[in-house]
Amino acid sequence: MRGLDSYFSSTEEWETVILEHIGGQPTTVQTADGRALDAIWCETRPPSKHGAAILFHPNSAICLDMAAWGLWCE
């Protein structure tokens, strides 16, 4: 949990807090070559039909690490 153990009692709690904060839902994206990529689906606030962004995390990061970047794209 990268030093966050003093804030959260488990990775599940960390995930719950992040997903609630961004209003996201965990999902999976299936690639053409059969790989399954973990993803978080978030609607803009208010919901809009004006575009989308796909963010991929860098090495040594996980999907939840990208939550702040996702909020920046709103």
C-alpha positions in Angstrom: 0.0 0.0 0.0 3.0 2.2 -0.5 3.2 3.8 2.9 -0.6 4.3 3.1 -1.0 1.7 5.8 -1.2 4.4 8.4 -4.3 5.9 6.6 -6.1 2.7 5.5 -6.5 -0.6 7.2 -6.5 -2.6 3.9 -6.1 -2.2 0.2 -9.9 -2.9 -0.1 -10.6 0.2 2.1 -8.2 2.3 0.0 -9.9 1.2 -3.2 -13.4 2.0 -1.7 -12.4 5.4 -0.6 -10.8 6.3 -4.0 -13.7 5.0 -6.1 -16.2 6.8 -3.9 -14.2 10.0 -4.2 -14.0 10.0 -8.0 -17.5 8.4 -8.5 -15.9 5.5 -10.3 -16.7 1.8 -10.9 -14.0 -0.8 -11.4 -14.2 -2.6 -14.8 -12.0 -4.5 -17.2 -11.0 -3.7 -20.8 -10.4 -6.7 -23.1 -7.7 -6.0 -25.7 -7.7 -7.5 -29.2 -4.9 -9.9 -28.2 -6.9 -11.2 -25.2 -5.3 -9.3 -22.4 -7.5 -8.0 -19.6 -6.7 -4.5 -18.4 -8.0 -3.2 -15.0 -9.8 0.0 -15.5 -12.0 2.5 -13.7 -15.1 4.0 -15.4 -16.0 7.6 -14.4 -18.6 9.9 -15.9 -18.0 13.6 -16.0 -19.9 15.7 -13.6 -22.5 16.6 -14.8 -22.7 13.7 -17.3 -21.8 14.8 -20.8 -21.6 13.4 -24.4 -18.6 15.6 -25.3 -15.7 13.3 -25.2 -13.7 10.8 -23.3 -10.2 10.2 -22.0 -8.3 6.9 -21.5 -5.4 7.1 -19.1 -2.8 4.3 -18.7 -0.7 4.2 -15.6 3.1 4.1 -15.8 5.4 1.4 -14.5 5.3 1.0 -10.8 1.8 2.5 -10.5 -1.6 0.9 -10.3 -4.9 1.9 -11.7 -5.9 3.7 -8.4 -2.8 5.8 -8.6 -4.3 7.5 -11.7 -7.5 8.7 -9.9 -6.2 12.2 -9.4 -5.2 12.5 -13.1 -8.7 11.3 -14.1 -10.3 14.1 -12.0 -7.9 16.6 -13.7 -9.3 15.6 -17.1 -12.9 16.4 -16.2 
